[in-house]
Amino acid sequence: MRLGPWAGRAGPPRYAGALLPEPDLPRLPRPPRA
């Protein structure tokens, strides 16, 4: 759900291939485990 609005505002594929995998991976496993 976060990828939808976030990627829509970013527009360029550079963020989806560079900022998504790095900040998204550590953020997803952290909330569910906590």
N, C-alpha and C positions, 0 to 999 in steps of 0.2 A: 504493500500500500504506500509505503514511503517512497518507493522508486518511481511511482506514477507522477506525483506532484513535483518531486525533486528533479527528476529527469526532464520533465516538461519545462521547468524554469531554466534549467541548465542549457538545454537545446543542443549544444555541441556534443558529439560522441566522445570527446577527449575526457570529459569528467566521468562519464559512465564507465570508461575503461581504465581510468587512473584513480579517481577519487572514490568510486563506488566499491571496488574490490578491497581497497585498503581500509577505509573508515567503516565500511558496511560490515565486513567480516567480524571485526572485533566488537562492534556495537550489537550485532544480532545475538551472539553467544553469551554476551554479558547479562542482558536483561532477563532472558529465560532462566538462566542458572541462578540468578539472585532471587 
